[in-house]
Amino acid sequence: MTQIQETKDIFNKIMDEMKKRIVGNENVIELMFASLLSGGHILLEGVPGIAKTLMASTLAEVIKVDFKRIQFTSDLMPADITGGNIYDRETSSFNFIEGPVFANVLLADEINRSPPKAQSALLEAMQEKQVSIGRTTYKLPEPFMVIATQNPIESTGVYPLPEAQIDRFLLKIPVYPPTLHGEVQMLLKKKEKMFADIDVITKIEKILKLSAEIEKGVIISNQIIEYIAKLVVATRTVPSVALGASPRGSIALLTLGRSIAAIRGRDYVEPDDIKSIFYPVMNHRLILSPEAEIEQVRISEIIENILADVEVVI
């Protein structure tokens, strides 16, 4: 069995296990696993009570990695995230005590409830996968992924995420409440058991091996690369967009496109792979002009128009 086929098989098993607890949201689960393979971070946006936290913890459980959670609050301090040096009276020295950021999967719950000072403590960890305390730098474990959540409807007691931090999320995924059928299925699951037992499908070593194989073994043609570049450049020329996607957006499409192709059982990237991930990769990177905000222009419409206008030549 090839590594690409193995990736698809492992993902299908992970999906089956997660569906024991999660109803619907198959596309969210696919994007979460693809982001893990790509070494990226995720921002889940949705109202409370729709299983955002459960999806994150279940993913970590099914791949048997270290999972930690930080509840972001208005009084959260950077040291509460990164850890810090604690004085030991017995040895008359300072010892570094790791914070919850030292995990494979870190859930930053309601990340927009903490002020920028606390949010910025994650910047180095997300970008460099390390933490600097004083003159010492500590490497974070591999793989390392931040899954942050935020409620889009609250405006009291929340802080806007800095643009520099938003751009470091590989994906921003909207999570919606279930349909009527989904609601019924969820209640039937809860009727039997509140939290179904799940099996461990794979472990850290296999995830790292698959990630390396995807980077080396999934082909992305020059035509697809040109298509990605055209899409991203197009975001910078829309009149209603004050600031389009940065080159980090192009890199995100490239790396995530490879992982999506592997999950779907192919060793090459197709245009449809890029189209399917364009919205979650781009929707948090575009900043509307003041006029567009007044006119209530929707970013989703802008992205749809770009996908319709930009052609791919194969």
C-alpha positions in Angstrom: 0.0 0.0 0.0 1.3 3.4 -0.9 1.6 6.2 1.7 -1.0 8.2 -0.2 -3.5 5.3 -0.1 -2.6 4.8 3.5 -3.4 8.5 4.2 -6.9 8.1 2.7 -7.5 4.9 4.6 -6.5 6.4 7.9 -8.6 9.4 7.3 -11.7 7.3 6.5 -11.2 5.4 9.8 -10.8 8.7 11.7 -14.0 10.0 10.1 -15.9 6.8 11.1 -14.6 7.1 14.7 -15.4 10.8 15.0 -18.9 10.3 13.6 -19.6 8.2 16.7 -19.7 11.5 18.6 -20.1 14.2 15.9 -23.2 14.5 13.7 -22.6 16.1 10.3 -19.7 18.5 9.8 -17.8 16.0 7.6 -16.2 18.8 5.7 -14.9 20.4 9.0 -13.4 17.1 10.1 -11.7 16.7 6.7 -10.2 20.2 6.9 -9.1 19.7 10.5 -7.2 16.5 9.6 -5.7 18.2 6.4 -4.6 21.1 8.5 -2.9 18.8 11.0 -1.0 17.1 8.1 -0.1 20.5 6.7 1.3 21.8 10.0 -1.4 24.6 10.1 -3.7 26.1 12.7 -7.5 26.5 12.6 -10.0 29.1 13.7 -13.5 27.5 14.3 -16.2 30.1 14.3 -19.7 29.3 15.4 -22.3 29.9 18.1 -22.0 28.0 21.4 -23.2 24.4 21.8 -22.4 23.1 18.3 -19.5 20.7 19.2 -16.5 22.8 18.3 -14.7 21.8 21.5 -15.8 18.2 21.1 -14.5 18.0 17.6 -11.1 19.2 18.7 -10.8 16.9 21.7 -12.1 13.9 19.8 -9.6 14.4 16.9 -6.8 14.5 19.5 -8.1 11.4 21.2 -8.5 9.3 18.0 -4.9 10.0 16.9 -3.5 9.7 20.5 -1.7 13.0 20.9 -1.3 15.3 23.8 -4.3 17.6 24.1 -4.7 20.7 26.3 -7.3 23.4 26.6 -7.0 27.1 27.5 -10.2 28.9 28.4 -9.5 32.5 27.2 -10.8 35.1 29.7 -10.3 38.8 30.2 -7.7 38.3 33.0 -5.6 35.7 31.1 -1.9 36.4 31.2 0.8 35.4 28.7 2.5 33.2 31.3 -0.8 31.3 31.7 -0.3 30.2 28.1 3.5 29.8 27.7 4.5 29.0 31.2 7.4 30.7 33.0 10.3 30.6 35.4 9.4 29.7 38.9 11.9 30.2 41.8 12.8 27.0 43.7 13.9 27.8 47.3 15.5 24.4 47.7 17.9 24.8 44.8 18.0 28.7 44.9 17.4 28.7 41.2 14.7 29.4 38.7 13.1 26.4 36.9 11.0 26.7 33.8 7.5 25.3 34.2 5.8 24.5 30.9 2.4 26.1 30.1 -0.5 24.4 28.3 0.9 25.5 24.9 3.3 22.6 25.2 0.9 20.1 23.6 0.3 18.5 20.2 -3.2 19.9 19.9 -4.0 23.1 21.8 -7.6 24.3 22.1 -7.8 28.0 22.5 -11.4 28.3 23.6 -13.1 31.6 22.9 -9.8 33.2 21.9 -11.4 36.6 21.3 -12.3 37.0 25.0 -8.7 37.8 26.0 -7.0 41.1 25.4 -4.3 41.4 22.6 -1.4 41.0 25.1 -2.6 37.4 25.9 -3.5 36.6 22.3 0.0 37.7 21.2 1.6 35.1 23.4 0.5 32.6 20.8 2.1 34.4 17.9 5.6 32.9 18.3 4.2 29.5 19.1 2.0 29.5 16.0 4.6 30.8 13.6 7.9 29.4 14.8 6.6 26.5 16.9 8.7 27.6 19.9 8.4 29.7 23.0 10.9 32.2 24.2 11.2 32.9 27.9 13.9 35.4 28.7 17.1 34.4 26.9 16.0 30.8 26.4 14.0 29.3 23.6 11.9 26.1 24.0 10.8 24.0 21.1 7.2 22.9 21.0 6.4 19.2 20.4 5.7 17.9 16.8 3.1 18.0 15.5 1.7 21.2 17.0 -1.6 22.6 16.0 -3.7 25.4 17.6 -7.5 25.0 17.2 -9.1 28.3 18.3 -12.8 28.9 18.7 -14.8 32.1 18.7 -18.4 33.2 18.8 -19.3 35.5 15.9 -22.4 37.1 17.4 -21.1 38.5 20.6 -19.7 42.0 20.8 -19.6 42.5 24.6 -16.4 41.5 26.4 -14.6 40.4 23.3 -11.5 41.7 21.5 -10.8 41.7 17.8 -8.0 39.4 16.9 -4.9 41.3 15.6 -4.5 41.0 11.8 -1.0 39.4 12.2 -2.5 36.6 14.3 -5.5 36.0 12.1 -3.2 35.6 9.1 -1.4 32.8 10.9 -4.4 30.6 10.9 -4.3 28.3 8.0 -8.1 28.1 8.0 -11.1 29.9 9.3 -13.9 27.4 9.3 -17.6 28.4 9.9 -19.4 25.7 11.9 -23.2 25.7 11.6 -26.0 24.2 13.8 -27.3 20.8 12.6 -30.2 20.4 10.3 -33.5 18.8 11.5 -32.2 15.4 10.5 -28.9 16.1 12.1 -30.6 17.2 15.3 -32.6 14.0 15.5 -29.5 11.9 14.9 -27.6 13.8 17.6 -30.4 13.2 20.1 -30.5 9.5 19.3 -26.8 9.2 19.9 -27.2 11.0 23.3 -30.1 8.8 24.2 -27.8 5.8 24.0 -24.7 7.3 25.5 -23.5 10.8 26.2 -20.0 10.2 24.9 -19.4 7.1 22.8 -16.2 5.3 23.2 -13.8 5.6 20.3 -10.8 3.6 19.1 -7.3 5.1 18.5 -6.6 4.9 14.8 -3.1 6.2 14.5 -0.3 7.8 16.6 2.1 10.7 16.4 4.8 8.9 14.5 2.5 7.9 11.7 1.1 11.5 11.4 4.6 12.9 11.1 5.5 10.2 8.5 2.4 10.9 6.4 3.1 14.7 6.5 6.6 14.2 5.2 5.4 11.9 2.5 2.7 14.3 1.4 5.2 17.1 1.1 7.5 15.0 -1.1 5.1 12.7 -2.9 2.1 14.8 -3.9 2.6 16.5 -7.2 1.4 20.0 -7.8 1.8 21.1 -11.4 3.0 24.5 -12.6 -0.5 25.0 -14.0 -2.0 24.5 -10.6 0.6 26.8 -9.0 -0.2 29.5 -11.6 -3.9 29.0 -10.8 -3.3 29.5 -7.1 -1.3 32.7 -7.8 -4.0 34.1 -10.1 -6.7 33.5 -7.4 -4.7 35.1 -4.7 -3.6 38.1 -6.8 -7.3 38.5 -7.8 -8.2 39.2 -4.1 -6.0 42.3 -4.2 -7.7 43.8 -7.2 -11.4 43.7 -6.0 -12.6 47.3 -5.5 -14.6 46.4 -2.4 -11.5 44.8 -0.7 -9.2 47.2 1.1 -6.6 44.5 1.7 -6.3 41.2 -0.2 -4.6 38.0 0.8 -0.8 38.0 1.5 1.7 35.5 0.0 1.0 33.5 3.1 -2.4 32.8 1.6 -0.8 31.4 -1.6 1.5 29.1 0.5 -1.6 27.9 2.5 -3.4 26.9 -0.7 -0.4 25.0 -1.9 0.3 23.1 1.3 -3.3 22.4 2.2 -4.1 21.4 -1.4 -1.5 18.7 -1.2 -3.0 17.3 2.0 -6.5 17.4 0.6 -5.4 15.5 -2.5 -3.7 12.8 -0.3 -6.8 12.5 1.9 -8.9 12.0 -1.2 -6.5 9.2 -2.4 -4.5 11.0 -5.1 -0.8 11.8 -5.5 -1.5 15.0 -7.5 -3.5 18.2 -6.9 -6.6 19.0 -9.0 -8.2 22.4 -9.6 -11.2 21.2 -7.6 -9.0 20.6 -4.6 -8.0 24.3 -4.6 -11.6 25.4 -5.2 -12.9 23.4 -2.3 -10.4 25.0 0.2 -10.4 28.5 -1.3 -13.1 29.9 1.0 -11.8 28.6 4.4 -8.3 29.6 3.4 -9.3 33.1 2.3 -12.3 34.3 4.2 -10.3 35.6 7.2 -7.6 37.2 5.1 -9.7 39.7 3.2 -10.4 43.1 4.7 -13.4 45.0 3.2 -13.2 48.7 2.4 -15.3 51.1 4.6 -17.7 51.6 1.7 -18.2 47.9 1.3 -18.8 47.4 5.0 -21.5 50.1 4.9 -23.1 48.4 1.9 -22.8 45.1 3.8 -20.9 43.3 1.0 -20.3 39.7 1.9 -16.9 38.2 1.6 -18.4 34.9 0.6 -19.8 36.6 -2.5 -16.4 38.1 -3.4 -14.8 34.7 -3.1 -17.5 33.1 -5.2 -17.0 35.8 -7.9 -13.2 35.3 -7.9 -13.6 31.5 -8.3 -16.1 32.1 -11.2 -13.9 34.7 -13.0 -10.4 33.1 -12.7 -9.9 30.2 -15.2 -7.5 27.3 -14.8 -5.6 26.2 -17.9 -4.6 22.5 -17.7 
